[in-house]
């Protein structure tokens, strides 16, 4: 499976609007990666996506999964 993650440190406003209000598919909880807080999601086709990059398999408490970091469209 795949975990998609958006940086809470860099995109709090977008996460609040898109992930919690508009989409609602964000997973409650968080991931700490590269000294930053990230919000995880399992939604493959994000309608608010600007770009994404796979960093390969990452170890989680439940096992290894592909981790894809996302950048959401910036709110105007």
PyMOL commands that place a pseudoatom at each C-alpha (Angstrom):
pseudoatom trace, name=CA, resn=UNK, resi=1, chain=A, elem=C, hetatm=0, pos=[0.000, 0.000, 0.000]
pseudoatom trace, name=CA, resn=UNK, resi=2, chain=A, elem=C, hetatm=0, pos=[0.916, 3.638, -0.194]
pseudoatom trace, name=CA, resn=UNK, resi=3, chain=A, elem=C, hetatm=0, pos=[0.939, 6.456, 2.324]
pseudoatom trace, name=CA, resn=UNK, resi=4, chain=A, elem=C, hetatm=0, pos=[0.620, 9.980, 0.942]
pseudoatom trace, name=CA, resn=UNK, resi=5, chain=A, elem=C, hetatm=0, pos=[1.829, 12.771, 3.228]
pseudoatom trace, name=CA, resn=UNK, resi=6, chain=A, elem=C, hetatm=0, pos=[1.440, 16.552, 3.244]
pseudoatom trace, name=CA, resn=UNK, resi=7, chain=A, elem=C, hetatm=0, pos=[3.621, 18.785, 5.403]
pseudoatom trace, name=CA, resn=UNK, resi=8, chain=A, elem=C, hetatm=0, pos=[1.678, 20.314, 8.271]
pseudoatom trace, name=CA, resn=UNK, resi=9, chain=A, elem=C, hetatm=0, pos=[4.606, 22.665, 8.879]
pseudoatom trace, name=CA, resn=UNK, resi=10, chain=A, elem=C, hetatm=0, pos=[4.453, 24.058, 5.330]
pseudoatom trace, name=CA, resn=UNK, resi=11, chain=A, elem=C, hetatm=0, pos=[0.792, 23.753, 4.323]
pseudoatom trace, name=CA, resn=UNK, resi=12, chain=A, elem=C, hetatm=0, pos=[-1.389, 24.019, 7.432]
pseudoatom trace, name=CA, resn=UNK, resi=13, chain=A, elem=C, hetatm=0, pos=[-3.963, 26.309, 5.770]
pseudoatom trace, name=CA, resn=UNK, resi=14, chain=A, elem=C, hetatm=0, pos=[-4.305, 24.017, 2.747]
pseudoatom trace, name=CA, resn=UNK, resi=15, chain=A, elem=C, hetatm=0, pos=[-4.594, 20.903, 4.943]
pseudoatom trace, name=CA, resn=UNK, resi=16, chain=A, elem=C, hetatm=0, pos=[-7.266, 22.574, 7.100]
pseudoatom trace, name=CA, resn=UNK, resi=17, chain=A, elem=C, hetatm=0, pos=[-9.292, 23.561, 4.034]
pseudoatom trace, name=CA, resn=UNK, resi=18, chain=A, elem=C, hetatm=0, pos=[-8.729, 20.744, 1.544]
pseudoatom trace, name=CA, resn=UNK, resi=19, chain=A, elem=C, hetatm=0, pos=[-8.014, 17.697, 3.682]
pseudoatom trace, name=CA, resn=UNK, resi=20, chain=A, elem=C, hetatm=0, pos=[-10.292, 18.287, 6.661]
pseudoatom trace, name=CA, resn=UNK, resi=21, chain=A, elem=C, hetatm=0, pos=[-13.141, 20.393, 5.219]
pseudoatom trace, name=CA, resn=UNK, resi=22, chain=A, elem=C, hetatm=0, pos=[-13.447, 19.727, 1.475]
pseudoatom trace, name=CA, resn=UNK, resi=23, chain=A, elem=C, hetatm=0, pos=[-12.177, 16.146, 1.094]
pseudoatom trace, name=CA, resn=UNK, resi=24, chain=A, elem=C, hetatm=0, pos=[-12.338, 14.651, 4.587]
pseudoatom trace, name=CA, resn=UNK, resi=25, chain=A, elem=C, hetatm=0, pos=[-10.092, 11.697, 3.728]
pseudoatom trace, name=CA, resn=UNK, resi=26, chain=A, elem=C, hetatm=0, pos=[-7.107, 12.722, 5.867]
pseudoatom trace, name=CA, resn=UNK, resi=27, chain=A, elem=C, hetatm=0, pos=[-6.025, 10.157, 8.462]
pseudoatom trace, name=CA, resn=UNK, resi=28, chain=A, elem=C, hetatm=0, pos=[-6.075, 11.422, 12.019]
pseudoatom trace, name=CA, resn=UNK, resi=29, chain=A, elem=C, hetatm=0, pos=[-2.595, 11.054, 13.412]
pseudoatom trace, name=CA, resn=UNK, resi=30, chain=A, elem=C, hetatm=0, pos=[0.675, 12.167, 12.041]
pseudoatom trace, name=CA, resn=UNK, resi=31, chain=A, elem=C, hetatm=0, pos=[4.046, 11.186, 10.721]
pseudoatom trace, name=CA, resn=UNK, resi=32, chain=A, elem=C, hetatm=0, pos=[7.328, 12.718, 11.734]
pseudoatom trace, name=CA, resn=UNK, resi=33, chain=A, elem=C, hetatm=0, pos=[9.737, 12.709, 8.821]
pseudoatom trace, name=CA, resn=UNK, resi=34, chain=A, elem=C, hetatm=0, pos=[12.826, 14.809, 8.207]
pseudoatom trace, name=CA, resn=UNK, resi=35, chain=A, elem=C, hetatm=0, pos=[12.184, 16.807, 11.424]
pseudoatom trace, name=CA, resn=UNK, resi=36, chain=A, elem=C, hetatm=0, pos=[8.764, 17.922, 10.164]
pseudoatom trace, name=CA, resn=UNK, resi=37, chain=A, elem=C, hetatm=0, pos=[5.163, 16.981, 10.939]
pseudoatom trace, name=CA, resn=UNK, resi=38, chain=A, elem=C, hetatm=0, pos=[3.227, 15.348, 8.093]
pseudoatom trace, name=CA, resn=UNK, resi=39, chain=A, elem=C, hetatm=0, pos=[-0.462, 14.485, 7.718]
pseudoatom trace, name=CA, resn=UNK, resi=40, chain=A, elem=C, hetatm=0, pos=[-1.032, 11.071, 6.131]
pseudoatom trace, name=CA, resn=UNK, resi=41, chain=A, elem=C, hetatm=0, pos=[-3.696, 10.125, 3.617]
pseudoatom trace, name=CA, resn=UNK, resi=42, chain=A, elem=C, hetatm=0, pos=[-4.559, 7.071, 1.502]
pseudoatom trace, name=CA, resn=UNK, resi=43, chain=A, elem=C, hetatm=0, pos=[-6.356, 8.922, -1.314]
pseudoatom trace, name=CA, resn=UNK, resi=44, chain=A, elem=C, hetatm=0, pos=[-4.578, 8.112, -4.573]
pseudoatom trace, name=CA, resn=UNK, resi=45, chain=A, elem=C, hetatm=0, pos=[-6.288, 10.715, -6.769]
pseudoatom trace, name=CA, resn=UNK, resi=46, chain=A, elem=C, hetatm=0, pos=[-6.112, 13.959, -4.788]
pseudoatom trace, name=CA, resn=UNK, resi=47, chain=A, elem=C, hetatm=0, pos=[-8.139, 16.723, -6.480]
pseudoatom trace, name=CA, resn=UNK, resi=48, chain=A, elem=C, hetatm=0, pos=[-6.035, 19.401, -4.721]
pseudoatom trace, name=CA, resn=UNK, resi=49, chain=A, elem=C, hetatm=0, pos=[-2.624, 18.033, -5.730]
pseudoatom trace, name=CA, resn=UNK, resi=50, chain=A, elem=C, hetatm=0, pos=[0.029, 20.370, -7.118]
pseudoatom trace, name=CA, resn=UNK, resi=51, chain=A, elem=C, hetatm=0, pos=[2.844, 17.810, -7.251]
pseudoatom trace, name=CA, resn=UNK, resi=52, chain=A, elem=C, hetatm=0, pos=[4.197, 14.724, -5.514]
pseudoatom trace, name=CA, resn=UNK, resi=53, chain=A, elem=C, hetatm=0, pos=[7.349, 12.667, -5.225]
pseudoatom trace, name=CA, resn=UNK, resi=54, chain=A, elem=C, hetatm=0, pos=[7.903, 9.113, -4.059]
pseudoatom trace, name=CA, resn=UNK, resi=55, chain=A, elem=C, hetatm=0, pos=[10.738, 8.616, -1.629]
pseudoatom trace, name=CA, resn=UNK, resi=56, chain=A, elem=C, hetatm=0, pos=[10.422, 4.828, -1.820]
pseudoatom trace, name=CA, resn=UNK, resi=57, chain=A, elem=C, hetatm=0, pos=[9.624, 2.402, 0.961]
pseudoatom trace, name=CA, resn=UNK, resi=58, chain=A, elem=C, hetatm=0, pos=[9.554, 3.765, 4.491]
pseudoatom trace, name=CA, resn=UNK, resi=59, chain=A, elem=C, hetatm=0, pos=[9.308, 1.822, 7.761]
pseudoatom trace, name=CA, resn=UNK, resi=60, chain=A, elem=C, hetatm=0, pos=[6.145, 2.357, 9.814]
pseudoatom trace, name=CA, resn=UNK, resi=61, chain=A, elem=C, hetatm=0, pos=[5.024, 0.687, 13.044]
pseudoatom trace, name=CA, resn=UNK, resi=62, chain=A, elem=C, hetatm=0, pos=[2.841, -1.675, 10.988]
pseudoatom trace, name=CA, resn=UNK, resi=63, chain=A, elem=C, hetatm=0, pos=[5.476, -2.440, 8.303]
pseudoatom trace, name=CA, resn=UNK, resi=64, chain=A, elem=C, hetatm=0, pos=[7.010, -0.926, 5.189]
pseudoatom trace, name=CA, resn=UNK, resi=65, chain=A, elem=C, hetatm=0, pos=[4.973, 1.052, 2.692]
pseudoatom trace, name=CA, resn=UNK, resi=66, chain=A, elem=C, hetatm=0, pos=[5.729, 3.404, -0.164]
pseudoatom trace, name=CA, resn=UNK, resi=67, chain=A, elem=C, hetatm=0, pos=[5.803, 6.999, 1.096]
pseudoatom trace, name=CA, resn=UNK, resi=68, chain=A, elem=C, hetatm=0, pos=[4.819, 9.732, -1.330]
pseudoatom trace, name=CA, resn=UNK, resi=69, chain=A, elem=C, hetatm=0, pos=[5.260, 13.347, -0.275]
pseudoatom trace, name=CA, resn=UNK, resi=70, chain=A, elem=C, hetatm=0, pos=[2.711, 15.779, -1.650]
pseudoatom trace, name=CA, resn=UNK, resi=71, chain=A, elem=C, hetatm=0, pos=[2.397, 19.486, -2.189]
pseudoatom trace, name=CA, resn=UNK, resi=72, chain=A, elem=C, hetatm=0, pos=[-1.146, 20.775, -2.390]
pseudoatom trace, name=CA, resn=UNK, resi=73, chain=A, elem=C, hetatm=0, pos=[-2.239, 23.723, -4.509]
pseudoatom trace, name=CA, resn=UNK, resi=74, chain=A, elem=C, hetatm=0, pos=[-1.677, 26.930, -2.585]
pseudoatom trace, name=CA, resn=UNK, resi=75, chain=A, elem=C, hetatm=0, pos=[-4.823, 28.771, -1.545]
pseudoatom trace, name=CA, resn=UNK, resi=76, chain=A, elem=C, hetatm=0, pos=[-5.245, 32.229, -2.998]
for i in range(1, 76): cmd.bond("trace and resi %d" % i, "trace and resi %d" % (i + 1))
show_as sticks, trace
zoom trace
